[in-house]
Amino acid sequence: QVQLVESGGGLVQVGESLRLSCAASGLTFSVYAMGWFRQAAGKEREFVAGISRSGGSTSYADSVNGRFFISRDNAKNTVFLQANSLKPEDTAVYYCAAVLTSGSNTYTRVVDYRYWGQGTRVTVSS
């Protein structure tokens, strides 16, 4: 049974940082591209960052490019999202997701992903 478990969310002030983690189990982690998405209250789930299965390719939403950084540790079956210079508009539930892939692509659409975690809440207070 595939499980993705996010952690690291919380309440922070504007300009502070958080490091989100997503621990995967029940799958061969190194053949899955991973992504982070977020969903704010009353809004659709949106892409934040993606990483290829090797970690060699990454992609970011324009709204977080240069502030957020995605990485992975295939030996520990974990993907990370370093979120810096947080803004109130970053407030959302953050989800990690996995998609089986044979290449070095990253994926940006919700529909691309097969497995999802339950989410971790990030609140940025001004």
Helices and strands as residue ranges (DSSP letters): E 3-7, E 10-13, E 18-25, G 29-31, E 32-39, E 46-51, E 58-60, E 68-73, E 78-83, G 88-90, E 92-100, G 110-112, E 115-116, E 120-125
